[in-house]
Every structure is written in C-alpha cells, then in structure tokens.
C-alpha cells in the first residue's frame, strides 16, 4: 500500500518527467533545424523553411541539465490505435505515465486503481499492453498477472511490470510468470519508451 512519502516521490517524479519531456521536444526541434539547414545548403534554389518554435513551458530554476538520446515517434497515428491499461493505485504515478505517453499520439490509456478493477477492465477492453504495479491495495501484482495469463483473451497480452521492488528474485519471478519486461521506479523515460515502441512499432517513413 502506498504511503504519503510514496505519493510525494511520485509527484517529484512527475515534475521531473514533465521537464525531461520538454527537453526531449527541444532536442527534436534543434535536430529539425539542423536537418533543414543541411538540405538548404545542398539545394541553393530551395526556399528556406523556418520551423515553428516549440511552445514555452515554465520550468524550475534548479532543473537538472543533461543530454538525452531520444528517438521520437516517427509518425502520428489516429486516436485510439494503441489500447493501454495501467494498473496502478497511485494517481501521481498514473499521471507520470500519462505525461510520458503524451509523446505517443494515438495512445488510448485507461486506468485501474486496484487489481480487481485491472482484471475486469482487461477483460472488458482487451488492451494491447498492460502496465502493472505490484503493490496494489487488494492483491499483489503477481495475482493480477496470473489472472491475465489464465484468461484466453489476455493470455498473450504484453505486460510490463513497473515497480519499486528491485530485488532480483522478484524480477525473475515476474518474468518467469509471463511478464514481458520489468522496470523499476524511478525509471528512465527513454528506456520505457523503447519498450513501448517495441510493442507498438512506428511506421517507416519514406
């Protein structure tokens, strides 16, 4: 069960994630500028194209400075093309995941705040990916995974465990039980998005 300290940590993680997403977008904008400058140099007859500046987002003065190697989604998709169920009892942690996936258009993200609700929503909505916390108020995440694997409709649904429990035995247990991957909190946004893009490959651009 979550404690006030857990929620405060999740709120801090959410703020850092929002900052990191802003940095990723600015890095993408800079890459676009450099690519356009290179094309203009190769073709002097081409009219210069000035990209629209990214929206300004206020950030804290003490924000950390670091370079992030980030591969954005290559093409937008229509709304609801990716059905994702997040089984997580902390609203702050769900908001963190929601913020991260805002850079993946077309993601239909739904939330279950207990294990029982998660199992019921998985049956009703047939998600293509389940993000699963382990420390749930009514049952352990391993029980949720067991229910999902026992149901024909969700037996093959990819499940990524997102948990603060970093013990090797727990990780091995969940992977052996059928989880596709296991990521510990606080987690790297880039690693999470790489996992996401492996499940939902982006269409190749011409």
Residue frames as qw, qx, qy, qz and C-alpha x, y, z in Angstrom:
[[0.000, 0.888, 0.460, 0.000, 0.00, 0.00, 0.00],
 [0.397, 0.558, -0.026, 0.728, 1.24, 3.47, -0.85],
 [0.425, -0.593, -0.390, 0.561, 2.26, 5.98, 1.86],
 [0.102, 0.970, 0.109, -0.191, 2.33, 9.82, 1.81],
 [0.333, -0.642, 0.508, 0.468, 6.08, 9.59, 1.21],
 [0.507, 0.169, 0.750, 0.390, 5.45, 7.42, -1.84],
 [0.303, 0.828, 0.469, 0.062, 2.96, 9.94, -3.22],
 [0.106, -0.923, 0.156, 0.335, 5.40, 12.82, -2.67],
 [0.437, -0.352, 0.673, 0.483, 8.11, 10.88, -4.50],
 [0.454, 0.463, 0.708, 0.279, 5.68, 10.23, -7.34],
 [0.151, 0.953, 0.225, -0.134, 4.83, 13.94, -7.55],
 [0.247, -0.754, 0.424, 0.436, 8.54, 14.77, -7.76],
 [0.483, -0.019, 0.769, 0.418, 8.97, 12.13, -10.45],
 [0.378, 0.739, 0.553, 0.072, 6.06, 13.65, -12.38],
 [0.020, 0.956, -0.062, -0.285, 7.66, 17.11, -12.29],
 [0.348, -0.524, 0.639, 0.443, 10.98, 15.69, -13.46],
 [0.508, 0.288, 0.764, 0.275, 9.25, 13.74, -16.22],
 [0.299, 0.890, 0.336, -0.077, 7.49, 16.87, -17.47],
 [0.121, -0.858, 0.345, 0.360, 10.83, 18.67, -17.54],
 [0.455, -0.250, 0.764, 0.383, 12.51, 15.79, -19.35],
 [0.496, 0.568, 0.643, 0.134, 9.73, 15.63, -21.95],
 [0.165, 0.963, 0.041, -0.210, 10.21, 19.38, -22.59],
 [0.270, -0.670, 0.576, 0.382, 13.95, 18.80, -23.05],
 [0.544, 0.104, 0.785, 0.278, 13.27, 15.94, -25.47],
 [0.416, 0.795, 0.441, 0.008, 10.97, 18.13, -27.56],
 [0.007, 0.937, -0.214, -0.277, 13.55, 20.92, -27.65],
 [0.430, -0.402, 0.718, 0.371, 16.21, 18.44, -28.74],
 [0.532, 0.426, 0.704, 0.198, 13.93, 17.21, -31.54],
 [0.245, 0.941, 0.187, -0.141, 13.28, 20.84, -32.61],
 [0.189, -0.784, 0.466, 0.363, 17.02, 21.51, -32.76],
 [0.515, -0.075, 0.788, 0.329, 17.57, 18.36, -34.85],
 [0.469, 0.700, 0.535, 0.053, 14.87, 19.50, -37.28],
 [0.081, 0.957, -0.105, -0.259, 16.57, 22.89, -37.65],
 [0.336, -0.560, 0.660, 0.372, 19.94, 21.26, -38.37],
 [0.547, 0.230, 0.770, 0.234, 18.41, 18.90, -40.94],
 [0.372, 0.859, 0.348, -0.045, 16.68, 21.78, -42.73],
 [0.081, -0.884, 0.325, 0.327, 19.90, 23.79, -42.76],
 [0.463, -0.276, 0.761, 0.361, 21.74, 20.85, -44.33],
 [0.511, 0.523, 0.663, 0.161, 19.09, 20.47, -47.04],
 [0.197, 0.957, 0.108, -0.185, 19.20, 24.21, -47.76],
 [0.253, -0.712, 0.527, 0.390, 22.97, 24.04, -48.20],
 [0.493, 0.001, 0.805, 0.329, 22.66, 21.19, -50.68],
 [0.267, 0.595, 0.646, 0.396, 19.99, 22.93, -52.75],
 [0.180, -0.211, -0.112, 0.954, 20.54, 26.70, -53.01],
 [0.218, -0.227, -0.471, -0.824, 17.38, 27.11, -55.07],
 [0.406, -0.503, -0.763, -0.005, 15.16, 25.79, -52.34],
 [0.236, -0.711, 0.012, -0.662, 13.31, 28.34, -50.27],
 [0.147, 0.208, -0.780, 0.572, 14.28, 28.24, -46.58],
 [0.597, -0.504, -0.533, -0.324, 11.77, 26.64, -44.27],
 [0.039, -0.413, 0.550, -0.725, 11.58, 28.01, -40.76],
 [0.443, -0.329, -0.834, 0.016, 10.12, 25.52, -38.28],
 [0.427, -0.734, -0.145, -0.507, 7.66, 26.75, -35.74],
 [0.080, 0.442, -0.691, 0.567, 9.27, 27.20, -32.35],
 [0.454, -0.318, -0.829, 0.076, 8.13, 24.77, -29.67],
 [0.395, -0.798, -0.224, -0.395, 5.78, 26.14, -27.01],
 [0.161, 0.484, -0.579, 0.636, 7.47, 27.55, -23.96],
 [0.734, -0.486, -0.463, -0.104, 6.87, 25.68, -20.73],
 [0.238, -0.807, 0.372, -0.393, 7.87, 27.21, -17.37],
 [0.854, -0.040, -0.473, 0.214, 10.45, 25.10, -15.55],
 [0.612, -0.770, -0.054, 0.174, 12.10, 25.35, -12.17],
 [0.164, 0.910, -0.377, 0.054, 15.33, 27.35, -11.95],
 [0.425, -0.548, 0.718, -0.054, 17.06, 24.39, -10.35],
 [0.927, 0.290, 0.068, -0.228, 16.21, 22.00, -13.20],
 [0.679, -0.356, 0.536, 0.353, 18.97, 19.45, -13.93],
 [0.445, 0.727, -0.333, -0.404, 20.89, 19.80, -17.19],
 [0.550, -0.222, 0.784, 0.183, 21.62, 16.64, -19.16],
 [0.387, 0.369, -0.556, -0.636, 21.71, 15.44, -22.75],
 [0.683, 0.087, 0.660, -0.301, 19.20, 12.70, -23.59],
 [0.063, 0.179, -0.804, -0.563, 19.44, 10.45, -26.64],
 [0.488, 0.343, 0.600, -0.532, 15.78, 10.28, -27.61],
 [0.028, 0.070, 0.777, 0.625, 14.05, 8.82, -30.65],
 [0.443, 0.211, 0.294, -0.820, 10.61, 10.40, -31.09],
 [0.626, 0.394, 0.664, -0.109, 7.65, 8.71, -32.73],
 [0.284, -0.101, 0.552, 0.777, 8.20, 8.96, -36.50],
 [0.221, -0.250, -0.521, -0.786, 4.56, 9.49, -37.44],
 [0.429, -0.036, 0.472, -0.769, 1.31, 10.26, -35.67],
 [0.131, -0.205, -0.938, -0.247, -1.47, 7.69, -35.71],
 [0.412, -0.484, -0.335, -0.696, -5.19, 8.08, -35.31],
 [0.387, -0.425, 0.487, -0.657, -6.68, 8.28, -31.84],
 [0.831, -0.151, 0.347, -0.408, -7.17, 5.00, -30.05],
 [0.743, 0.447, -0.488, -0.105, -4.79, 2.92, -32.19],
 [0.430, 0.235, -0.772, 0.405, -2.95, 1.73, -29.06],
 [0.670, -0.593, -0.194, -0.402, -5.04, 0.45, -26.16],
 [0.412, 0.289, -0.669, 0.548, -3.03, 0.55, -22.94],
 [0.658, -0.655, -0.299, -0.223, -4.25, -0.39, -19.46],
 [0.224, 0.483, -0.569, 0.626, -2.35, 0.97, -16.46],
 [0.730, -0.522, -0.436, -0.068, -2.99, -0.95, -13.21],
 [0.402, 0.209, -0.382, 0.806, -1.65, 1.43, -10.55],
 [0.332, -0.721, -0.597, 0.119, -3.21, 2.65, -7.29],
 [0.318, -0.525, -0.091, 0.784, -1.23, 5.92, -7.13],
 [0.388, 0.865, 0.311, -0.070, -2.82, 8.78, -9.06],
 [0.082, -0.875, 0.348, 0.328, 0.54, 10.57, -9.18],
 [0.444, -0.266, 0.778, 0.357, 2.24, 7.56, -10.76],
 [0.512, 0.552, 0.648, 0.120, -0.54, 7.27, -13.33],
 [0.198, 0.958, 0.061, -0.199, -0.16, 10.98, -14.17],
 [0.297, -0.645, 0.581, 0.398, 3.56, 10.39, -14.65],
 [0.479, 0.095, 0.810, 0.326, 2.91, 7.62, -17.18],
 [0.367, 0.795, 0.481, -0.049, 0.20, 9.72, -18.84],
 [0.008, 0.915, -0.195, -0.354, 2.68, 12.60, -19.26],
 [0.369, -0.402, 0.729, 0.413, 5.32, 10.33, -20.75],
 [0.424, 0.307, 0.812, 0.259, 2.90, 8.77, -23.24],
 [0.274, 0.835, 0.218, -0.426, 1.70, 12.20, -24.35],
 [0.046, 0.649, -0.562, -0.510, 4.60, 11.94, -26.83],
 [0.139, 0.021, 0.946, 0.291, 2.99, 8.87, -28.37],
 [0.481, 0.148, -0.036, -0.863, -0.13, 10.16, -30.19],
 [0.691, 0.040, -0.548, -0.470, -3.00, 7.75, -30.59],
 [0.287, 0.045, -0.888, 0.356, -2.50, 6.03, -27.24],
 [0.602, -0.501, -0.272, -0.559, -5.77, 5.18, -25.53],
 [0.288, 0.200, -0.762, 0.545, -4.61, 4.98, -21.90],
 [0.638, -0.549, -0.276, -0.465, -7.06, 3.77, -19.26],
 [0.038, 0.454, -0.674, 0.581, -6.52, 3.46, -15.51],
 [0.772, -0.412, -0.453, -0.173, -7.45, 0.84, -12.93],
 [0.103, -0.700, 0.468, -0.529, -6.57, 1.69, -9.32],
 [0.667, -0.343, 0.592, -0.295, -6.84, -1.85, -7.95],
 [0.141, -0.235, 0.925, 0.264, -6.02, -5.37, -9.01],
 [0.395, 0.421, 0.796, -0.181, -9.65, -6.43, -9.27],
 [0.386, 0.797, 0.115, -0.450, -10.52, -3.45, -11.46],
 [0.031, 0.612, -0.650, -0.449, -7.47, -4.15, -13.58],
 [0.264, 0.025, 0.953, 0.144, -8.55, -7.73, -14.27],
 [0.386, 0.628, 0.617, -0.274, -12.12, -6.62, -15.04],
 [0.270, 0.822, -0.116, -0.487, -11.00, -3.81, -17.36],
 [0.109, -0.419, 0.806, 0.404, -8.59, -6.12, -19.16],
 [0.336, 0.290, 0.895, 0.043, -11.48, -8.48, -19.92],
 [0.313, 0.774, 0.450, -0.318, -13.79, -5.64, -21.00],
 [0.207, 0.894, -0.152, -0.368, -11.37, -3.51, -23.05],
 [0.916, 0.226, 0.189, 0.272, -8.92, -6.08, -24.48],
 [0.071, -0.923, 0.281, 0.251, -5.83, -3.84, -24.10],
 [0.813, 0.509, -0.232, 0.161, -2.81, -4.38, -26.31],
 [0.452, 0.339, -0.550, 0.615, -0.47, -3.59, -23.41],
 [0.613, -0.732, -0.283, -0.095, -0.80, -3.72, -19.62],
 [0.240, 0.548, -0.480, 0.641, 1.40, -1.62, -17.33],
 [0.761, -0.465, -0.436, -0.121, 1.30, -3.34, -13.95],
 [0.152, -0.653, 0.519, -0.531, 2.28, -2.15, -10.48],
 [0.527, -0.018, -0.839, 0.138, 2.91, -4.85, -7.87],
 [0.129, -0.161, -0.664, 0.719, 1.98, -3.08, -4.62],
 [0.325, -0.381, -0.454, -0.737, -1.79, -2.86, -5.10],
 [0.378, -0.333, 0.424, -0.753, -4.32, -2.36, -2.26],
 [0.848, -0.058, 0.161, -0.501, -6.35, -5.53, -2.80],
 [0.974, 0.035, 0.193, 0.117, -3.94, -8.05, -4.30],
 [0.430, -0.542, 0.470, 0.549, -0.32, -8.39, -5.37],
 [0.425, 0.625, -0.339, -0.560, 0.51, -7.67, -8.97],
 [0.004, -0.256, 0.949, 0.185, 1.61, -11.27, -9.42],
 [0.370, 0.354, 0.807, -0.294, -2.00, -12.33, -8.80],
 [0.450, 0.695, 0.054, -0.558, -3.19, -9.89, -11.45],
 [0.216, 0.537, -0.711, -0.400, -0.67, -11.31, -13.89],
 [0.204, -0.006, 0.978, -0.050, -1.86, -14.82, -13.05],
 [0.463, 0.549, 0.546, -0.432, -5.48, -13.85, -13.80],
 [0.387, 0.710, -0.256, -0.530, -4.46, -12.25, -17.10],
 [0.105, 0.407, -0.867, -0.268, -2.50, -15.29, -18.20],
 [0.299, 0.154, 0.920, -0.199, -5.38, -17.60, -17.27],
 [0.497, 0.630, 0.336, -0.493, -7.86, -15.74, -19.50],
 [0.677, 0.306, 0.524, 0.416, -7.75, -16.70, -23.20],
 [0.278, 0.911, 0.233, 0.196, -8.41, -13.08, -24.24],
 [0.100, -0.946, 0.288, -0.110, -5.40, -11.75, -22.30],
 [0.929, -0.246, 0.187, 0.203, -3.12, -14.79, -22.18],
 [0.719, 0.237, 0.185, 0.627, -0.77, -13.27, -24.78],
 [0.030, 0.965, 0.118, 0.234, -1.21, -9.59, -23.90],
 [0.551, 0.336, -0.378, 0.664, 2.20, -7.98, -23.21],
 [0.527, -0.822, -0.215, -0.017, 2.62, -6.96, -19.57],
 [0.432, 0.485, -0.368, 0.665, 5.31, -4.56, -18.38],
 [0.594, -0.634, -0.427, 0.251, 5.76, -4.54, -14.61],
 [0.179, 0.662, -0.171, 0.708, 6.55, -1.09, -13.17],
 [0.738, -0.605, -0.300, 0.009, 7.54, -1.45, -9.52],
 [0.127, -0.865, 0.406, -0.267, 9.77, -0.01, -6.81],
 [0.856, -0.339, 0.391, -0.005, 10.74, -3.58, -5.89],
 [0.443, 0.743, -0.484, -0.130, 14.16, -4.03, -7.49],
 [0.592, -0.412, 0.690, -0.057, 15.07, -7.35, -5.87],
 [0.218, 0.364, -0.790, -0.443, 16.47, -9.79, -8.45],
 [0.133, 0.139, 0.975, -0.109, 14.30, -12.65, -7.14],
 [0.378, 0.581, 0.468, -0.548, 11.12, -10.61, -7.65],
 [0.340, 0.608, -0.379, -0.609, 12.15, -9.59, -11.14],
 [0.094, 0.216, -0.942, -0.241, 12.95, -13.21, -12.08],
 [0.254, 0.299, 0.860, -0.326, 9.66, -14.40, -10.58],
 [0.426, 0.636, 0.239, -0.597, 7.55, -11.94, -12.58],
 [0.311, 0.540, -0.591, -0.512, 9.40, -12.61, -15.84],
 [0.012, -0.075, 0.995, 0.058, 9.01, -16.35, -15.31],
 [0.315, 0.430, 0.721, -0.443, 5.28, -15.82, -14.67],
 [0.436, 0.575, 0.622, 0.304, 4.85, -14.22, -18.08],
 [0.003, 0.906, 0.058, -0.419, 5.71, -10.53, -17.80],
 [0.704, 0.651, 0.044, 0.281, 7.30, -9.20, -20.98],
 [0.440, 0.456, -0.310, 0.709, 9.58, -6.82, -19.11],
 [0.554, -0.691, -0.387, 0.256, 10.22, -5.33, -15.67],
 [0.312, 0.570, -0.102, 0.753, 11.22, -1.76, -14.99],
 [0.480, -0.467, -0.552, 0.497, 11.95, -0.34, -11.55],
 [0.064, -0.932, -0.196, -0.298, 10.84, 3.02, -10.16],
 [0.357, 0.775, 0.024, -0.521, 12.08, 5.65, -10.61],
 [0.776, 0.195, 0.512, 0.314, 12.62, 4.63, -14.22],
 [0.194, -0.324, 0.397, 0.837, 14.36, 6.11, -17.25],
 [0.552, 0.569, 0.207, -0.573, 11.85, 7.65, -19.64],
 [0.379, 0.562, -0.595, -0.432, 13.92, 6.71, -22.69],
 [0.026, -0.144, 0.989, -0.012, 14.08, 3.05, -21.66],
 [0.422, 0.370, 0.682, -0.469, 10.34, 2.97, -21.04],
 [0.526, 0.636, -0.053, -0.562, 9.61, 4.48, -24.46],
 [0.213, 0.437, -0.823, -0.296, 11.94, 2.00, -26.14],
 [0.216, 0.109, 0.950, -0.198, 9.92, -0.82, -24.55],
 [0.463, 0.552, 0.400, -0.566, 6.71, 0.86, -25.68],
 [0.435, 0.641, -0.357, -0.522, 7.94, 1.26, -29.26],
 [0.013, -0.240, 0.959, 0.150, 8.98, -2.40, -29.42],
 [0.305, 0.351, 0.844, -0.268, 5.36, -3.34, -28.75],
 [0.409, 0.809, 0.363, -0.215, 3.89, -0.62, -30.98],
 [0.552, -0.063, 0.381, 0.739, 6.39, -0.21, -33.87],
 [0.197, 0.707, 0.048, -0.677, 6.24, 3.11, -35.65],
 [0.762, 0.574, 0.294, 0.059, 5.53, 3.09, -39.41],
 [0.602, -0.145, 0.293, 0.729, 8.61, 3.59, -41.56],
 [0.224, 0.850, 0.071, -0.472, 8.95, 6.97, -43.27],
 [0.814, 0.495, 0.258, 0.160, 9.81, 7.22, -46.92]]
